[in-house]
């Protein structure tokens, strides 16, 4: 037999597996396209792009994914190839690979349903915290039935066309097989060096761009880019120019720079009102999009308690979250810093002793706490807050008999609030003011909550929103009976929106979150219509209390910021947005800069517009300096703080 024909027969199972892999990838793409619905117009151009470019990424991914099979077919001696041992080993590996392919297809469906995107850095994080993720899957889906279905489908595929998979007589030589393996290695190296996930970002519809990718490829691309160096991947300015721009942008009527060091952003903040050492309760609600609330235009409204509260509060109508993950919201609220690329600072090394909201309150005699309904080891929350001025209380601080209901993510919101109330009672009894940052969990899949609280079915996102709204109302009803209530400011906002994907790369409407500041004795009801970023919450709240302090915040007190200077920061782990003057500047890896017209109301394409060079420089300056200061360890708490007047 011709040696090349013999080699072809040896590697024939590789062709069988290629057919299975490409068919599964194409059907997954079709299923996700159908699930996207009106997000992708009936455009032949879009469909062709998604499937043709997608086929290219599928082939590239197959080159990586098939390596175990290539190695087995290359290294297995001829005498084993058709023997029982060789046949069994080959069959077992093929079965395993097909099972993994189908399992990934199912996982992609659930991930797309939750995030409207292919696997990304969120999926990477989920593999790190397997307890929460596996528990979430088990509580949210009929996992046994799904696995049984995948196993049945794998068996069927395994048996179909088995003659292409089964080994036949083999007279190939190790040398000819080595040529195939060498070619595979060269192809792998060329793909690695010449292709990346950003090449598919060619259309104005982000759904189409995502469908053109391959989930497995995107997952490993996210692994490689979880740490992104701003100087290496993004458009830069000279550091001196970037910091000169930043110092100008941070200059406000209440701020005075403490020195002339061009790389130092430390400022003394002087309030324009009498100091009030009021208690502050900051509630960051899991995934609370503004459009759930009737007060923000939601129809129907899922938040009757918040709607009623809005009329009694200082209501901010145009607040935008910094990111799409809880850790991004916590970073913005605690540190008042734009969302630097890659992982959140909450999860990065060397994130201790940073200047935080707790730094200011602790300097003014407060006890600061971070209270979380789950186990705070998740996303490094306990470590971050515990090393940045907060006392940490999580699910482990709640006695089992005091838990009405819990799932893998944490206890019901009402049980977390009971813990918070008991802690506030204790601090008040000791004669100290308190600052408590509460992070809820109930509005998260699997969307379960105690029975009898609301008339809504378990397991639905809308039901969970209604429950978390009920729990806030219940918290305030109980708090009104406390001796400290009259001297407490409640700040109610969200960590991020319920969904992050959209037609645009950074769909602005997906970042719109509520903000209510409620304190009947001290904060009169009003509506604030100006644009506000999540990083502005900390300095605005501190400003309302009239506290003087030494600051390294990037955010500003909205009420001291001159009209026309409003801006907000939004982003995902790679793309960084700067929203100002009804323009959105987007910075992306590869030193790309785009400018689009933001759509604040709906899921639509955001058309490209001419880049305003001044706004582009501002965007670069903010993000470049934030990355620089954290990398250089220059975001620590200042040596001295300006304390409020007693």
N, C-alpha and C positions, 0 to 999 in steps of 0.2 A: 504494500500500500504506500502511496506517495506520502512522504513524511509530513508535508504541509496539510494534506487531507486528514492524516491521522491526528495532527495537532488540532485541526478544526473540530474533529469529533471529540477530542478530549475537553475542549472548551465549549462544547455545545450547550451544556447546562447554563452557561453564562448568558447565552442568547435567550434561553427560556426565561431566566430571571429578569432580563432586561424587558421582555414583553410584559411580565407581571408588574414590574416596577413602574414602567411608563403608563400602563393602563390604569393602575391605581392612582398615580399622580394626576392623570388627565381627568379621571372621574371625580377625584377630590376637587379639582379646580372647577369642574362643571357644577358640582354640588354647592360649592361656596359662592359661585356666581349666581346661582338660582336663589340662594339664601339672602344675597345682598339686595335682591329685588330692585326697586327703582333707583338705588344708588348708582347703578351702571345702566346708562341708556341703551336702547336697542341700536347700537352703532356697530356696523361691520368692522370699522377700523379698531374700535376698542376690543371687540371679541377676537379679532385676528391677532392683535398685539398680545393679549393675555395668553392665548393658546400657543402662538408660535414662539414668542419669547419664553413663555413658560416651558415649552418643550425643550428649548435650549438649556434652561436651568435644570430641568429634570435630568437631561443627559449628563450635565456636569455633576449633578448630585449622585447619579448612578455610578459614575467613575469612582467617587469616594466610597459610596455605600457598598459596592460590590467587592471591595478589597478582600474580605475574608474568603469569599468564594474563589477569587483569583488565586490567592495564596494556596488554598487547598488543592485546586486543580493543577497548579504549578508544581508543588512540592510532593504530591502523593506519588510514590513509586508505581511503576507500571504493574508490578505483581499484585499490588493492593487495589488497583483501580477497579477491576471487575470482581474482586473477591468480596466476601460478605462484609468484612470490616470496612473496606473502602466504600462499598455501596451504602452501608448504614451511615457512615460518617457524612457522605455527600447528601443523603436524604435528610438527615437530621439538620444539617446546616441550611439546606434549602427551605425546609419547613420553618425553621426559626426565623430566617430572613423574611419570608413571606408574612409570618405572623407579626413581625415588627413593622413591616410596611403597612399592614392593615390597621394595626394598633395606632400607629402615628396618624393615619388618615382619620380615624375616629377622634383622636386627641385634637387634631387640627379643626375638626368640625366644632367641638365644644369651645376651643380657644377662640375661633372666629365668632361664634355666637356671643361670647363674653366681651371681646375686645375689637372685633371687626378688623383684624389684621392677622397676618401670618405670625408664626412663632417669632418672638423677639426677646429682649432682655427680661421681660416679665416671666417668660417660660424658663429662662436660665435661673432666675431667682427661685422659681417654684421647685426646681430640682434640688436646690440647697435646703429648702425647708420642707422636707418630704412628709413630716408628720401632719402639718396643716394641710398640705396639698392633697395627699392621699385621703386624709379624713374628709376634706371638702368634696372630693370626687365621690367617695362612698356615700356621703350624706345627700349629695345633689343628684346622683344618677343611679339607675339600676345596674350597678357595675357588674354583678354576676351574670345578668342576662346579656350585657354588652360583650363581656369576655367570652361567654359561650357562643355568641353570634360570630365574633371574630375567629374563634377556634373552628367553628363549623365552616366558615368561608375559607379559612386557610386550608382546611382538609380538602374542600372541593377543588380549590385552585391547585393544590398539590397533586391531586389525582388527575386533573385534566391535562392533556398533552404530556403525560408523564414520560412518553417515549423520548421527548426532547430533553428531559431532565436526567433520565437514567443513563448510566455509563454503558458504552459499547466497547468492542474489542479495540485495543489501543497499542499502537506501535510507535507512538511519539517518542522523541528523545528529550532528555533534559535540556539540551541546548536549544531546540526549537521552542520548547515551552518557555524557556528563559527569555527568548526574544519577545514573546507575548507579554510576559511580566515586565520586562524592561520598557516596552511600549506603553504599558499601563502606567508605569512609574513616571515616564516622561510626560504623558498626558496629564497626570495628576499635578506635576510640578508646573506645567504651563498654565493650567487652570488656576492654580493657587496664586501664581504671580500675575496673571493677566486679567483675572475676572474678580469683581466684587459685587456685592448685593446692590450697590447704588447704580449700576449700569442700567437697571430696569426702570429707574425713575425718569421716564420720558414723557408721560402724559400728564394732563392737568387733573386726572381723576385718580386719587390715591388708591381707591379700591382696585382699579385696573392694574396699577403698578404692583400692588401687593399680590394680586392673583397671578401675575406674570412670574412671581418667584416660586420657590419650592420651600416648603416648611422646614425640611431637614437642613437644607442649605442655610436658610435664614437663622435657624437655631444656632448653628456653629459660627455663623457670622456675628451673631450677638455675643457669643462667648468671647470672640476675639476683640470685640469693641466695647466690652463692659467698662474698660478704663480708656477714656479718650483724652489725649493731650490737646488742649486748645492750641498751643503754639504750633503743634505739628499738623493738625488736621483742619484748622479753621483760618480764615482770613485774619491777619494780624495788622496792628499798627505798631510803630515803635513804642516801646513801653513808656517812655517819657511822655509821648503824645497821648497815649491811652489814659494815663493817670492825670495828665493835665485836663483832659476832657472830663474825666470822672469827678475830679474835685470841683469843676464848674457845675456839673450836673447835680452834685450832692449839696451844693451851697443853697441854703434856704434861709429865710429871715430869722429862724430860731437857732441857727447853727453857726458856730465859730470854730474854725480849725485851730487845733491846739498848738501847731507849729508849722513851719514852712517846708517840712520834708515833703517833696513832691510825691513820694510813694506812701504816705501816711494819710489815711482817711479819717483819723480820729477827730471827733468834733465834740464840743460842749453844746448841749441842747438846753436852751432856756425857755421855759414855759411862759405863756402869756396869761396865766390864770393862777389863782391861789392853789397850793397843793392840797390834795385830798387823798389820804391813804385809805382808799376804798379797796375792799376785797375785789378780786377779778376772777371770774370763772369763764374760761375759754373752752368752748365745746366745738371740737372739729368732728363733724358727723361724717361717717363713712359714705362716700359716693352720693352726696346729696346735690344733684343737679338743680339749678335754679328753676328749670321749667317744670319741676314737680309741684311748685308752689303757685297757688292762685295769685298771691301777692306779686309774683314775678311774671304773671301772664299765663300760667299753666291752666289748661282747660281740658279735662276736669282737674281740679286741684286735689292733690293727695295729702295736703298738709293743712288741715283746718286749724290746728293749734298755732302753727307758724303764721298763718294768714292773720289770725286774730292778734298775735303778738306784734306783727309788722306795724299795725296802727298805733301801737304803744311804744315803739322803739325808734331809734335812729337807724333807718333802713338805707343801706347802700345798694343801689340798683344796678351798678355796672362794675361789679367785682369779678376778676378773672383769676382762676387758679394758676399756679406756676407749672403744674405738671399733671401727669396721669396716674401717679401712684401715691399711696399714702405717705411714703417716706418723703416725697417731694413736697407735699403739703406740710408735713411736720417740719421739714427743713426751712420752708418759707416762713412759717409762723414763729419758729423758735429763733432762727438766725437772721431773718430779714435779708436774704441774699438771693440773687437770681439763680435759676437752675443750671448749674454748670454741667457740661456734657459728661456722659457716662453715668456711673452710679451716683446716687444721692450722697451728700456728705454724711448723712445719718449712718451710712454703711461703709464708709471709707476708713482706712487706717488713719491714725493721727488726728482724730476728730474730738479730742478732749480739750477741756478748758477754753472753749470758744466763747466769744461774746454773744450772749443769748438774752432772750426776754427775761429769763430767771436772773441773769446777772444784775439787771436793773432793779428788779423787785427785791432781791436779796440785799442789795446795797441800801435799800430803804426800809429794812427791818421786816420784810415779809418772809413767810415760809412758802417756798415754791414746790409744787408737786406735779408729776405727770401720772395720770391715772388711765389705765388701759384695761379693756374688758377681756383681752386674751392674754396669752403668755408673751411677755415682752421680749423674750429672746428672739422672737420672730422679727426679721428685718433689723436686728441689732438695736431695737428701740430702748431696751433697758440700759444697755451699755452707754448709748449716746446720751440719753437724758440724765442718767446717773452720774455722768462725768462732765455735765455742763450746767450744774447748779440746781438740779431738780431732785427731790425725793421721789422715788418710783414706787408705785403701787400697781400691781397687775392682778390677774385672775387668782394667782397664788395667795393674795391677801384676803380673799373672800371665803368665808367658811362654807363648806358644801351645803349645809342646811339652809343657808341664806340665798341660794341660787334657785330661782324659779324655773329657769330654762337655760340651756347652753348648747352650743354646737362646737365644731372643731375650731372656729375662729374666736369664740369667747362667750361670755355670759350675756344674757339679755341686757339691753341698755338700762332697764329699770334697776337691775341688780348692780350694775356699775355705778349708777347714780346714787344708790343707797350707800355704797362704799364711799363715794365722794362726800356725801352729806355727813357721814360719821367722821371723816377726816376733817372736814371744815368745822364741825362742832368741836372737835378736840383742839384744833389750832386756836379757834376763837376763845375757848375756855382758858387757854394759856395766855390770852391777852395780846395775841399777835394778829396782824392782817395776813391774809393768805392769797396766793395766786395758784389756781388749779387749772391745768390743761388736761381736759378729758378727751380721750379718743375712743369713739364708739365702734361697735362691730356688727350690730344687728342688721344693718342694711347691706349685707354681703351674702352672696350665695353660700349656703343653701336657703337663705331667706326664711329662717324659722324663728319663732317667738312664742312667748307664753300664750296659752289659750285664754279666751275670754276677754282679751283687751280690746280687740277690734273685730268687726264682723267682716272677715276676709280670709281666704284660704291660705294655708301654709305653702311655702315653696315658691311664691311669686314675688318678683321684684316690687311690683306695685304694692303688694301687701306689706312687705318689709318697710317701704317708705312710710306707709300709713302708721305702722307700729312705731317706728323711730320718732315720728312726729308726736304720736300719743305719749311716748315716754318723755319727751321734752316738756310737754304740757304737765305731765305728772310730776316731773322734777320741780318745776316752778311752783306747782301747787303745794308741794311739801316744803320747798324752800321758804315760801311766804310765812310759814309758821315758825321760822327760826329767828333768834334774836339778832343775827347778823345780816338778815335779808336787806334791810333798808340801806345798809352801807355796802352793798355789793353790786358790781357791774357784771352782767351776763353778756358774753360775746358769743354769738351762735353763727357758725359758718360751716364749711365743708372742707374735707381734705382735697377732694377733686370731684369731678363729675362721674356719673354712673357709666358713661361710655366714653371712649377716647378716639375711636376710628371715625373716619368720614371721607367724603369725596376729596377734600383738600388735604394737603400734607399736614398742616396745623389748622384743623377746623375750629375757628374761633368760638363758634357757638357751643362747642363741646367743653369749653373752659369756664363757662359762666356759672358762678356759684353764688349762693345767698350770703349776706352778712347783716345780722341784726345786733345792735347794741342796746340792751334793755336794762334800765335802772330807773324805776319810776321816780325816785327822790332826786336823782342827780343828772339824768340825761333826758331832756325833753324830746318827745316824738318829732321826727322830721324825716325827710327824704333827701338823700345825697345822690345827685345824679351824675357826678363826675366819674371819670374813668379811674379805677383803683386796681392796683395789683395786690396779690396775696401778701407780698413782702411789705406792704404798707400797713398791715393790720397792727403789728406790734408798736411801731412809733405812733400811730394814731391813737391807740388805746392809752398808751403811756401819756401822750399829750393831753387827752381828756382828763387825766388825773392830776395834771399840773405838776408832774415830777420833772425836776432838772436832772440831767445825767450826762455822762460821757459816753459817746456812741461810736460804734463801728458798724451800724446798720447801713444797708444800701437803700432801704425803704425810707419813706418820708411821711410825716404827719400830714395827712391830706388837707387838714384845715389850716396848715401853715404854708402849704405849697401854692405859689402864685398861679392864678388861672392861666391855662394854656400850656402848663408844664406836665400835665397828667400823662402817664404812660403805664404800661403793664408788661409783664414778662410771662410768656407761655412757652412750653417746649415739651419734647419727649427726650429720650436719652441721647439722641443724635442731633435733632433739629432744634435750633434755638430761635425763639421768636421775640420780637420787640414791637409792641403795639403802641403807636402814637399817631396822632393827627389823621385817624382813619386810614392808616397804612400799617401793614405788617411786614417788617423786615425779617427775613428768615436766613439764618446762618446754617450752613450744612458742611459736613466733611468734604474735603477736596477744595477748600477755600471758596466754596460757592456762596453767592449772595443772591437772594431773590427778593422781590418786593411785590406784594399782592394787595388787592383791595379786600379787606376782611368782610365776611358775612356774619353778622352778629346773631342772626335769627334762625337760620335753617342750614340744612346739609346741602351745600351747593359748591360748585367750582368757584374758587376765589381768583378772579382774573389777574394776570400779571399787569403791573403798572411800572412806569419808569422809576428807577431807584433814585431816591433822594439822597445824595452823597452825605449830607449832614446827618440824616437819620441813620444811615448805614454806619457812619463813624461812631455815633452814640451807641448803637447796638453792640458794635465790636468792643468799644471801650468798656461798657458795663460787664460783658461776659469775659473779656480778656483779663480785666483786672480782678474780677471775682475769682477766676481760676488761679491767677498769679498769687493773690494774697493767701488763698488756702494752701496752695502748694508750698509757699514760703513760710507757713506758720505764722502769718501776720493778722489772723482774725481772732486772736486770743483776747480775753477780757483786758481792757486797759488797766494799768497799775493802780490808778486812782479813778474814782467815779465822782461826779458832781452830785451830791446827795440833795434830796428835796429839803426845803425849809421845814423844820419840825412844825 
